[in-house]
Every structure is written in structure tokens, then in C-alpha cells.
Amino acid sequence: MLFLAGDDAGAKDTVVRLTSEFGFAPVDVGSLREGGRLLQLGGPLSGLHVLKQD
């Protein structure tokens, strides 16, 4: 999985498409305000990015 957060829907769509092509399973966790907190050092999703397994 690859968690992502952002405020630009078009940019997030591009990142989802590109990272999917590289073998990741992107997971949109919301805006920078809410989702960004989850991804920050010490947050519950910090460091949990892993490669997609088929």
C-alpha cells in the first residue's frame, strides 16, 4: 500500500494512476489537514507503506 494525502483532487488522481502502474496499491487518506496527520512521524500510518502483493 501507498498512503497519500492532498488537497488537489486532480493531482491525487494522477498519483493514484502512476503509483498503481508501478505496482503499489494507493490508498487516499484525505486532505493534507486530516490525512497528513495520519502520515506524520508518530502518526498511526507513519512508516506503514508496503508493496502490493499479488
VENGI-V135909 format. One record per backbone hydrogen bond with DSSP energy under -0.5 kcal/mol. CO is the residue of the C=O (numbers start at 1). NH is the residue of the N-H. If there is no record, write none. Layout:
# VENGI-V135909
co nh
CO NH
CO NH
This chain:
# VENGI-V135909
co nh
1 50
2 27
4 29
7 9
8 12
9 13
10 14
11 15
12 16
13 17
14 18
15 19
16 20
17 21
18 22
19 24
20 23
23 52
24 26
25 2
27 4
27 29
30 6
31 35
31 36
34 38
35 39
36 40
38 45
40 43
43 46
45 48
52 54
